[in-house]
Amino acid sequence: MSVLSRALLAAAVIAVAAAPPVLAGPASAGPGCTSSVPYVAGQGGYDTYRIPAVVETRAGTVLAFAEGRHDGAGDSGAIDVVLRRSTDGGCSWGPLAVVAAGHGDTRGNPAPVVDPRTGAIVLLTSYNSGAVTEAQIVRGEVTPEQSRRVFVQRSLDNGRSFSAPKEITADVKRADWRWYATGPGHAVALTRGPHAGRLVVAADHSAAPPAGSADTGQEPKYYGGHALYSDDGGCTWRLGFVDDSYDGLVNANESTAAQLPDGRLYFSSRDQNGSRPGNRLDSYSSDGGRTLDRPYAVQPTLNDVPVVEGSVLQLSGPHAPLLFSAPSAPSSREAMAVWRSTDGGATFTKSVTLSLDKAGYSDLVQIDQGTVGVLYETGVSGAYETIGFRLLPVT
């Protein structure tokens, strides 16, 4: 970013802070801190930590998940799903624990959710062989065993321990799909409407090109979004809606979801280099994620977001806003920000910019009625130096 652009962005931060936002600067109520850093690159036995996901348990413990990458910041190779727990609202963190060990393979894309019926923490993750890359997978050059597979785990003790990963690939991945990614970021538990209690995970996939095509499958147009859901607390899973346009206009990719006060699900997705202007897509579901009310479309009020994962969170209360977090420089990953929507995701307004530093993936969690937490990748020289946790007051 140029000096002039950074100066203009700094001026925008001041302007946002001067307006009456839903979120403001550092939190002064709720937890007894404003920020913390649960993950630092090079510490804890890992080269890099990436792909944050966060939930608060029924007991009030904050669970910060991430990918622990052994060999570097890249998406392939030896990667574990790791966890740190906080019992003071995210101010301090317990020791690092491995939740899903890759043993040289790749386990990642954590998508945790708290079952509203039992309080169990349900965690979905994705897997592939550490010897292959995403490019090889989407080109169809790997075996089914090496390719992307889907697993679920449960914790019944407030995140202290998790069951071994149980594979559910056959239930939620179509035969012609190649890539598969759960979330990343927290999944959603429905708390109202005819499907109350349902757990819904927003996800994405890539499809094989049609027979006779000269395409390899690596073209962005073959990415699409979908949902998977469970009505029995995460024991069994079904495939919900499938976005399978593959026309290159909008290419749904990493996805997240929230339940709106009216009971509908709002889905927000990264647009992976679609030909239409804008980098964020969205849609709605009125039947708990089984179908979409309309195809994914560009969300124009988030055009200052680059091609990156983002998070959505519906705050509690009948008139509470829907929040969205992501970097806010349209051509680069920096300047993590939070937006708000008071019309169910139809439009968003930037509420606060957390920093002008480099920034990447993020996830949102409501700590209490007055505080929201943002778990996000950030750094001065690069976006993957730390995963920080920022607390913001809801005003």
DAURZI-V938502 format. One record per residue. N is the residue number from 1. RES is the residue in one small letter. PSI is psi in whole degrees, 0 to 359 (999 if undefined). Layout:
n = [N,N]
res = [RES,RES]
psi = [PSI,PSI]
This chain:
n = [1,2,3,4,5,6,7,8,9,10,11,12,13,14,15,16,17,18,19,20,21,22,23,24,25,26,27,28,29,30,31,32,33,34,35,36,37,38,39,40,41,42,43,44,45,46,47,48,49,50,51,52,53,54,55,56,57,58,59,60,61,62,63,64,65,66,67,68,69,70,71,72,73,74,75,76,77,78,79,80,81,82,83,84,85,86,87,88,89,90,91,92,93,94,95,96,97,98,99,100,101,102,103,104,105,106,107,108,109,110,111,112,113,114,115,116,117,118,119,120,121,122,123,124,125,126,127,128,129,130,131,132,133,134,135,136,137,138,139,140,141,142,143,144,145,146,147,148,149,150,151,152,153,154,155,156,157,158,159,160,161,162,163,164,165,166,167,168,169,170,171,172,173,174,175,176,177,178,179,180,181,182,183,184,185,186,187,188,189,190,191,192,193,194,195,196,197,198,199,200,201,202,203,204,205,206,207,208,209,210,211,212,213,214,215,216,217,218,219,220,221,222,223,224,225,226,227,228,229,230,231,232,233,234,235,236,237,238,239,240,241,242,243,244,245,246,247,248,249,250,251,252,253,254,255,256,257,258,259,260,261,262,263,264,265,266,267,268,269,270,271,272,273,274,275,276,277,278,279,280,281,282,283,284,285,286,287,288,289,290,291,292,293,294,295,296,297,298,299,300,301,302,303,304,305,306,307,308,309,310,311,312,313,314,315,316,317,318,319,320,321,322,323,324,325,326,327,328,329,330,331,332,333,334,335,336,337,338,339,340,341,342,343,344,345,346,347,348,349,350,351,352,353,354,355,356,357,358,359,360,361,362,363,364,365,366,367,368,369,370,371,372,373,374,375,376,377,378,379,380,381,382,383,384,385,386,387,388,389,390,391,392,393,394,395]
res = [m,s,v,l,s,r,a,l,l,a,a,a,v,i,a,v,a,a,a,p,p,v,l,a,g,p,a,s,a,g,p,g,c,t,s,s,v,p,y,v,a,g,q,g,g,y,d,t,y,r,i,p,a,v,v,e,t,r,a,g,t,v,l,a,f,a,e,g,r,h,d,g,a,g,d,s,g,a,i,d,v,v,l,r,r,s,t,d,g,g,c,s,w,g,p,l,a,v,v,a,a,g,h,g,d,t,r,g,n,p,a,p,v,v,d,p,r,t,g,a,i,v,l,l,t,s,y,n,s,g,a,v,t,e,a,q,i,v,r,g,e,v,t,p,e,q,s,r,r,v,f,v,q,r,s,l,d,n,g,r,s,f,s,a,p,k,e,i,t,a,d,v,k,r,a,d,w,r,w,y,a,t,g,p,g,h,a,v,a,l,t,r,g,p,h,a,g,r,l,v,v,a,a,d,h,s,a,a,p,p,a,g,s,a,d,t,g,q,e,p,k,y,y,g,g,h,a,l,y,s,d,d,g,g,c,t,w,r,l,g,f,v,d,d,s,y,d,g,l,v,n,a,n,e,s,t,a,a,q,l,p,d,g,r,l,y,f,s,s,r,d,q,n,g,s,r,p,g,n,r,l,d,s,y,s,s,d,g,g,r,t,l,d,r,p,y,a,v,q,p,t,l,n,d,v,p,v,v,e,g,s,v,l,q,l,s,g,p,h,a,p,l,l,f,s,a,p,s,a,p,s,s,r,e,a,m,a,v,w,r,s,t,d,g,g,a,t,f,t,k,s,v,t,l,s,l,d,k,a,g,y,s,d,l,v,q,i,d,q,g,t,v,g,v,l,y,e,t,g,v,s,g,a,y,e,t,i,g,f,r,l,l,p,v,t]
psi = [135,165,319,316,319,323,320,320,321,320,324,323,316,319,319,316,333,338,166,87,166,326,147,192,210,144,140,350,183,230,154,40,171,336,165,171,92,335,131,127,137,350,157,13,7,146,317,147,135,173,67,150,141,140,161,131,171,331,358,11,133,127,116,106,157,170,127,111,117,318,358,188,353,163,352,167,208,107,132,156,125,168,142,142,144,130,8,37,17,11,323,160,142,182,154,136,144,120,320,106,133,334,43,343,182,116,131,204,55,133,86,155,148,122,119,341,319,342,359,147,123,128,123,141,166,157,148,164,140,352,357,163,167,320,318,322,311,339,357,31,11,163,162,326,327,338,185,131,162,137,155,145,161,148,130,6,43,31,6,327,157,150,164,149,131,128,136,17,314,335,339,2,124,156,331,8,147,290,156,133,123,131,241,175,170,145,185,140,125,133,359,163,181,343,25,135,344,140,130,129,122,137,177,167,170,147,156,145,156,156,135,352,149,354,155,342,350,351,137,336,343,1,148,161,160,175,152,150,158,135,10,40,20,6,317,153,148,154,129,224,154,122,109,41,314,38,356,356,308,134,89,138,228,131,159,161,157,148,125,163,332,3,343,157,135,126,131,136,146,133,112,79,41,162,347,148,144,153,1,138,157,165,181,156,130,1,37,26,1,321,163,144,332,161,159,139,158,136,100,339,1,31,347,9,132,183,103,160,151,171,144,148,124,117,157,150,146,331,18,152,163,131,153,137,143,167,156,24,116,337,5,159,94,171,66,135,165,131,163,151,130,9,37,30,2,320,153,147,132,132,319,142,123,324,159,3,169,147,153,242,159,164,148,147,141,118,314,187,338,4,137,140,143,116,118,150,136,165,169,311,330,160,350,26,323,165,112,164,117,136,132,138,143,120,999]
